[in-house]
Amino acid sequence: MKRIFLVFLVVLNVFLGYRLLAGNQGLFAYLDLKRDHDQLQSRLEVAARRSHELSGEIRQLKSDSAYLENVIRLRMNYVGESETLYIFPDREGEQAATQRAGAEGYEDKN
């Protein structure tokens, strides 16, 4: 009888030890949840910081017309009445334009 009781206690301890470490409410699950919580917390902090920056920019856009004009100029390539806008192609665009110009020149000769 003692032997059966001892075997039962050993099996119970093994089962409880497994649940403590590897069960869905065990140590490893807790560590996974803690890691997920830390990642979400850092993402939340980044989002809150970005939200604060955007709120400041909105306030500045509403109150400062010079800042608004500057943002419009930069983001939308807006130019004034007496200004000229020069847009330079990047390297890939430059090569494509050169190839098109060469092909057009070739077609003009024929």
C-alpha positions in Angstrom: 0.0 0.0 0.0 2.8 2.4 0.8 4.5 1.6 -2.5 1.3 2.4 -4.5 0.9 5.6 -2.5 4.6 6.5 -3.2 4.2 5.8 -6.9 1.0 7.9 -7.0 2.9 10.8 -5.3 5.8 10.6 -7.7 3.4 10.5 -10.7 1.5 13.5 -9.2 4.7 15.4 -8.7 5.9 14.7 -12.3 2.5 15.9 -13.6 2.5 19.0 -11.4 6.1 19.8 -12.4 5.2 19.5 -16.0 2.2 21.8 -15.6 4.4 24.2 -13.6 7.0 24.5 -16.4 5.4 23.6 -19.7 1.6 23.8 -19.3 -0.4 26.6 -20.9 -0.3 28.4 -17.5 3.2 27.4 -16.7 6.5 29.2 -16.5 7.3 29.1 -20.2 3.8 30.4 -21.1 4.4 33.2 -18.6 7.7 34.1 -20.1 6.1 34.2 -23.6 3.3 36.5 -22.4 5.9 38.7 -20.6 7.9 39.0 -23.8 4.7 39.8 -25.8 3.7 42.4 -23.2 7.1 44.1 -23.4 7.0 44.3 -27.2 3.5 45.7 -27.1 4.5 48.2 -24.4 7.4 49.4 -26.6 5.1 49.7 -29.6 2.6 51.6 -27.6 5.3 54.0 -26.4 6.4 54.6 -30.0 2.8 55.2 -31.1 2.1 57.6 -28.2 5.3 59.5 -29.1 4.3 59.7 -32.7 0.8 60.8 -31.8 2.2 63.6 -29.6 4.5 64.7 -32.5 1.6 64.8 -34.9 -0.6 66.7 -32.4 2.1 69.3 -32.2 2.4 69.5 -35.9 -1.3 69.9 -36.3 -1.3 72.8 -33.8 1.5 74.4 -35.6 -0.2 74.0 -39.0 -3.3 75.6 -37.6 -1.6 78.6 -36.0 1.6 79.3 -38.0 0.9 80.2 -41.7 4.6 80.4 -42.5 5.1 76.8 -41.3 2.0 75.8 -43.3 3.4 77.4 -46.4 6.8 75.7 -45.9 5.1 72.3 -45.5 3.1 72.8 -48.6 6.2 73.8 -50.5 8.2 70.8 -49.4 5.5 68.1 -49.7 3.6 69.3 -52.7 6.4 71.1 -54.7 4.4 74.3 -54.5 6.0 77.4 -56.1 5.0 81.0 -55.9 4.0 83.2 -58.8 7.5 84.6 -59.4 9.4 81.3 -58.7 10.6 78.6 -61.0 10.7 74.9 -60.0 13.6 72.8 -61.2 13.2 69.0 -60.8 16.3 67.0 -61.5 15.9 63.3 -62.3 17.6 60.7 -60.2 20.3 58.5 -61.6 17.9 55.8 -62.9 15.6 58.4 -64.4 18.6 60.1 -66.0 19.7 56.9 -67.6 16.2 56.2 -68.9 15.9 59.7 -70.3 19.3 59.3 -72.0 18.2 56.0 -73.5 14.9 57.5 -74.7 16.7 60.5 -76.2 19.1 58.2 -78.0 16.2 56.1 -79.4 14.3 59.2 -80.4 17.4 60.5 -82.2 17.8 57.2 -84.0 14.2 57.3 -85.1 14.5 60.8 -86.4 17.4 59.8 -88.7 15.3 57.2 -90.4 
